[in-house]
Every structure is written in structure tokens, then in C-alpha cells.
Amino acid sequence: MEIIYTEEKNISKDELFSLYDDAGWSIYTKNLQKLSDAVGNSYLTITARVDGILAGLIRIISDGLTIVYVQDILVLKQFKRMKIGTELMKRVLERFIDVRQIVLTTDNSEEQIKFYESLGFKRNSELDINSFIKIQN
């Protein structure tokens, strides 16, 4: 089984639906055109495909110089534990090695926390900083 990583933004709505639905991110799948446009307008999107199937994706919002925001990172459940998420994130970290801030927001699950800490990310509380978010419909 070969995993192919590619920079691509022109991903079919069906593939996006399958990936985001598998993750339980129904807020995104309610409007597939909006999701498709968001992916297309991202600074960078890297996909992982296994035998042609969209197995994972990382989506970046950035100015490319001073800040990188990891908007989405998803891996289909059937392909978890194959290091796809780790490889996607490593590709982003290598590409933006000279960017000072790489930021993300994630669930407060132990699995998520361990994953990001294993890649060198720190919680805001460890850095004595705050972050704020306003969720709108």
C-alpha cells in the first residue's frame, strides 16, 4: 500500500464530504460548496492518497512569512495509525521552518493533545499566553 502526498486544492466535493463526514465535522459538510471554496482558497493544502482514495488532508491558512494557521488536519478512520497525520504535519513544519508562529485549535481529547505535543506543539498555558476565539454560525 503506497501513500502519495500531493499539494492539491481541486478536490472533489464527494471526496471532501467523505473525509469531513468520517471525522464527524458535520458543520463543514452542510455546505459542500463553501467547504470546496474554502479548500480552494487556502494558502496550502496537502493530501494523502492511498490507492487513489483521499485518506488525509492538511489545510493551511497563512501569509507564508510570519504566521501559519493549521485550519484542518484529517485522516480517514480506516487509515489512522499509519502515520499519515504525522507526515502531513511534518511536511508543513518543514516547509514553514522559518515562520515564527504555527498555530492551531483542536479538541481537548487526550489523543489530540498527545499527537500535537509529539510534534513539538505546546499548550498556550505552557507559554504563558492566551488565545481567543469567537464562534459564529
C-alpha positions as CSV (number, residue, x, y, z in Angstrom):
1,M,0.0,0.0,0.0
2,E,1.6,3.2,-1.2
3,I,0.8,6.6,0.3
4,I,1.1,9.5,-2.1
5,Y,1.4,13.1,-0.8
6,T,0.5,15.9,-3.1
7,E,-0.2,19.6,-2.9
8,E,-3.7,20.0,-4.3
9,K,-6.7,22.2,-3.9
10,N,-9.0,20.9,-6.6
11,I,-10.6,18.1,-4.6
12,S,-14.0,16.8,-5.5
13,K,-16.9,17.6,-3.2
14,D,-17.6,13.9,-2.8
15,E,-14.1,13.3,-1.5
16,L,-14.3,16.3,0.8
17,F,-17.6,15.1,2.1
18,S,-16.3,11.6,2.8
19,L,-13.3,12.9,4.7
20,Y,-15.0,15.5,6.8
21,D,-18.1,13.3,7.4
22,D,-15.8,10.5,8.6
23,A,-14.3,12.9,11.2
24,G,-17.8,14.0,12.3
25,W,-17.3,17.5,11.1
26,S,-20.9,18.0,10.0
27,I,-20.8,21.8,10.3
28,Y,-18.5,21.7,7.2
29,T,-20.4,19.1,5.3
30,K,-23.7,21.1,5.5
31,N,-22.5,23.3,2.7
32,L,-20.1,21.5,0.4
33,Q,-19.7,24.4,-2.0
34,K,-18.5,26.6,0.9
35,L,-16.1,23.8,2.0
36,S,-14.8,23.3,-1.5
37,D,-14.3,27.0,-1.9
38,A,-12.5,27.2,1.5
39,V,-10.1,24.4,0.5
40,G,-9.5,26.1,-2.9
41,N,-8.8,29.4,-1.3
42,S,-6.4,28.0,1.3
43,Y,-2.7,29.0,1.3
44,L,-1.7,25.4,1.1
45,T,-3.5,22.0,1.1
46,I,-1.6,18.8,1.1
47,T,-3.4,15.5,0.6
48,A,-2.5,11.9,1.3
49,R,-3.9,9.3,-1.0
50,V,-3.9,5.5,-0.6
51,D,-4.7,3.6,-3.8
52,G,-6.3,6.8,-5.1
53,I,-8.5,7.2,-2.0
54,L,-8.3,10.6,-0.3
55,A,-7.1,9.3,3.1
56,G,-5.9,12.5,4.7
57,L,-5.6,16.2,4.3
58,I,-4.0,19.2,6.0
59,R,-5.2,22.7,5.2
60,I,-3.1,25.9,5.9
61,I,-4.2,29.5,6.2
62,S,-1.1,31.8,6.2
63,D,0.7,34.9,4.9
64,G,3.6,32.5,4.3
65,L,6.1,34.6,6.2
66,T,5.2,35.3,9.8
67,I,2.3,33.0,10.8
68,V,0.8,29.7,9.7
69,Y,-2.6,28.5,10.9
70,V,-3.3,24.8,10.7
71,Q,-7.0,25.0,9.8
72,D,-7.8,21.4,9.3
73,I,-5.9,18.1,9.6
74,L,-8.0,14.9,9.0
75,V,-7.3,11.3,8.3
76,L,-10.0,8.7,7.5
77,K,-10.5,6.4,10.4
78,Q,-9.6,3.3,8.3
79,F,-6.2,4.8,7.7
80,K,-5.4,6.0,11.2
81,R,-2.2,4.7,12.9
82,M,-0.4,4.7,9.6
83,K,1.5,8.0,10.5
84,I,-0.4,9.9,7.7
85,G,-1.3,12.8,10.1
86,T,2.3,12.9,11.4
87,E,3.7,13.0,7.8
88,L,1.2,15.7,6.8
89,M,2.2,17.9,9.7
90,K,5.9,17.2,9.2
91,R,5.6,18.4,5.7
92,V,4.0,21.7,6.9
93,L,6.6,22.2,9.6
94,E,9.5,21.6,7.2
95,R,8.0,23.9,4.6
96,F,7.5,26.8,7.1
97,I,10.6,26.2,9.2
98,D,11.4,30.0,9.1
99,V,7.9,31.0,10.2
100,R,7.8,32.0,13.9
101,Q,4.3,31.0,14.8
102,I,2.5,27.9,13.8
103,V,-1.0,27.9,15.4
104,L,-3.8,25.5,15.6
105,T,-7.0,24.9,17.6
106,T,-8.1,21.4,18.5
107,D,-10.3,19.3,20.6
108,N,-9.4,18.8,24.2
109,S,-9.0,15.0,23.8
110,E,-6.0,13.2,25.2
111,E,-5.4,11.7,21.8
112,Q,-5.2,15.1,20.1
113,I,-3.1,16.6,22.9
114,K,-0.5,13.8,22.7
115,F,-0.4,14.0,18.9
116,Y,0.4,17.7,18.8
117,E,2.8,17.5,21.7
118,S,4.7,14.7,20.0
119,L,5.3,17.2,17.1
120,G,6.6,19.9,19.4
121,F,3.5,22.0,19.9
122,K,2.8,23.5,23.3
123,R,-0.4,24.5,25.1
124,N,-0.9,28.2,25.5
125,S,-0.8,27.8,29.3
126,E,2.8,26.4,29.0
127,L,3.8,29.5,27.1
128,D,2.0,31.9,29.4
129,I,-0.1,33.3,26.6
130,N,-3.8,33.4,25.9
131,S,-5.8,32.8,22.7
132,F,-9.3,33.9,22.0
133,I,-11.9,32.5,19.6
134,K,-15.4,33.7,18.7
135,I,-17.5,31.0,17.1
136,Q,-20.3,32.3,14.9
137,N,-22.9,30.4,12.8
